[in-house]
Amino acid sequence: HLNYRRFLMESNQLNFHFSPSCTLLIVENIGNPDNLGMTLRTADAAGVSAVLLCGEGASPFHKNCIRAARGAVGRLPLFFAPSAVPALEALQQEGWSVLGATAHTETSLYTLEVGLPTAVVVGNEHTGISVQARESCTDLVRIPMAPGVLKAAGRRQNQASLNVGVAAGVLLYELARRQ
């Protein structure tokens, strides 16, 4: 049985350089392998330079993830970190814009000014990105939703959000469009 976390940590020793205009996707604790696969497939299609998998989420080598990713697992450089926070802080120190996706902000993706390079952080299907990760982002952004959706969801905040793979796609394609 392959320990993918160990494999990806050892892969981090590879000499990987990011260009000044690249986009990095940071995935924190996505639990469902199908959701992870869809997120990786979308990231690959949107031109993401690499993906950092953080926490105790699903394995990118799970058969459902591989199936949903449609080859992205083999094409994308994948890295692992036990926690997103040190990576987010290091990226900020290097001048990256670090965008955390959350429904708990007034800042819309469509009005936010974003610098390059950019890291996009998406989180768990049920809890989103952790409080610690949110505090380590340069900006928090939400994807605007139709007023009727928000009103119908009321206090059920998880119903006023998108699937993590869909949200990652909206964010990544908007950033790609701006470049």
C-alpha positions in Angstrom: 0.0 0.0 0.0 1.5 3.3 -1.1 1.8 6.0 1.5 1.0 8.9 -0.8 1.8 11.6 1.8 5.3 10.2 2.2 5.7 9.9 -1.6 4.6 13.5 -2.1 6.8 14.8 0.7 9.8 13.1 -0.9 8.7 14.5 -4.3 9.0 18.0 -2.7 12.8 17.5 -2.8 12.6 17.9 -6.6 13.8 21.2 -7.9 10.5 22.8 -9.0 10.5 26.5 -9.9 7.4 28.6 -10.2 7.1 31.3 -12.8 6.1 34.9 -11.7 2.7 34.5 -13.4 1.8 31.0 -12.2 -1.2 29.9 -10.2 -0.9 27.3 -7.4 -4.0 25.5 -6.1 -3.9 24.6 -2.4 -6.4 21.9 -1.3 -7.1 21.6 2.4 -8.7 18.4 3.7 -11.0 17.5 0.8 -12.4 14.2 2.1 -14.2 12.8 -1.0 -11.9 11.3 -3.6 -14.4 12.1 -6.4 -14.4 15.7 -5.4 -10.6 15.8 -5.2 -10.4 14.2 -8.7 -12.9 16.7 -10.1 -10.9 19.5 -8.5 -7.6 18.2 -9.9 -9.1 17.8 -13.4 -10.4 21.3 -13.3 -7.1 22.7 -12.1 -5.3 20.9 -14.9 -7.7 22.3 -17.5 -7.4 25.8 -16.1 -3.6 25.8 -16.4 -2.6 25.5 -12.7 1.1 25.1 -12.3 1.0 22.7 -9.3 -1.3 21.5 -6.5 -0.4 21.4 -2.8 -2.5 18.8 -0.9 -2.8 19.7 2.8 -4.1 17.9 5.8 -5.9 14.6 6.1 -7.9 14.6 2.9 -8.5 12.0 0.3 -5.6 10.4 -1.5 -5.0 11.6 -5.1 -4.2 7.9 -5.9 -7.6 6.6 -4.8 -9.2 4.8 -7.7 -12.2 7.2 -7.6 -9.9 10.3 -7.6 -7.9 8.9 -10.5 -11.1 8.2 -12.5 -12.6 11.6 -11.8 -9.3 13.4 -12.6 -9.1 12.0 -16.1 -5.3 12.0 -16.2 -4.7 15.1 -14.2 -3.0 13.1 -11.4 -0.3 12.2 -13.7 0.1 15.6 -15.4 0.0 18.0 -12.4 2.9 18.4 -10.1 1.4 17.3 -6.7 3.0 18.3 -3.4 1.9 17.5 0.2 2.1 19.4 3.4 0.7 18.2 6.8 -0.7 21.7 7.3 -1.5 24.5 4.9 -0.5 27.3 7.3 3.3 27.2 7.0 3.0 27.0 3.2 0.6 29.9 3.1 2.9 32.0 5.3 5.9 31.1 3.2 4.1 32.0 0.0 3.2 35.4 1.5 6.8 36.1 2.4 7.7 35.4 -1.2 5.2 38.0 -2.4 2.4 35.7 -3.5 -1.3 36.7 -3.4 -3.0 34.0 -1.3 -6.8 33.8 -1.9 -8.9 31.8 0.4 -12.3 30.7 -0.9 -15.1 31.2 1.7 -18.7 32.2 1.9 -17.8 34.1 5.1 -16.6 37.4 3.5 -18.1 40.3 1.7 -15.3 40.5 -0.9 -16.4 39.2 -4.2 -14.1 37.4 -6.6 -15.2 39.8 -9.3 -14.1 42.9 -7.5 -10.9 41.8 -5.9 -7.6 43.0 -7.3 -5.2 40.1 -7.5 -1.4 40.2 -7.7 0.8 37.6 -9.3 1.8 34.9 -8.6 -1.4 33.6 -7.0 -2.3 30.7 -4.7 -5.9 29.7 -4.4 -7.0 27.8 -1.2 -10.1 25.6 -1.2 -11.2 23.5 1.7 -13.2 20.6 3.0 -16.7 19.9 1.5 -18.4 20.5 4.8 -16.3 22.9 6.8 -14.4 24.9 4.1 -10.9 26.1 4.8 -9.7 26.0 8.4 -9.8 29.1 10.6 -6.0 29.0 10.7 -5.7 28.8 6.9 -8.2 31.7 6.5 -6.1 33.8 8.9 -3.0 33.0 6.8 -4.5 34.2 3.5 -3.8 37.7 2.0 -7.4 37.9 0.9 -10.7 36.0 1.4 -13.0 35.8 -1.5 -16.5 34.6 -2.2 -18.2 33.5 -5.4 -21.3 35.7 -5.8 -24.5 33.7 -5.9 -28.0 34.7 -7.0 -30.0 36.5 -4.2 -32.7 33.8 -4.3 -30.2 31.1 -3.5 -28.9 33.0 -0.5 -32.4 33.8 0.7 -33.6 30.2 0.4 -30.6 28.9 2.2 -31.1 31.3 5.1 -29.1 30.1 8.1 -28.0 26.9 6.4 -24.7 28.4 5.2 -23.5 25.2 3.7 -26.4 25.4 1.2 -25.3 28.8 0.2 -22.0 27.5 -1.3 -20.9 25.5 -4.3 -19.3 22.1 -4.5 -15.6 22.4 -3.9 -14.6 21.3 -7.4 -17.1 23.7 -8.9 -15.9 26.6 -6.7 -12.2 25.8 -7.6 -13.2 25.9 -11.2 -14.9 29.3 -11.0 -12.0 30.8 -9.1 -9.2 29.3 -11.3 -10.9 30.2 -14.6 -11.6 33.8 -13.4 -7.9 34.1 -12.5 -6.9 32.6 -15.9 -9.2 35.0 -17.7 -7.5 38.0 -16.0 -4.0 36.8 -17.1 
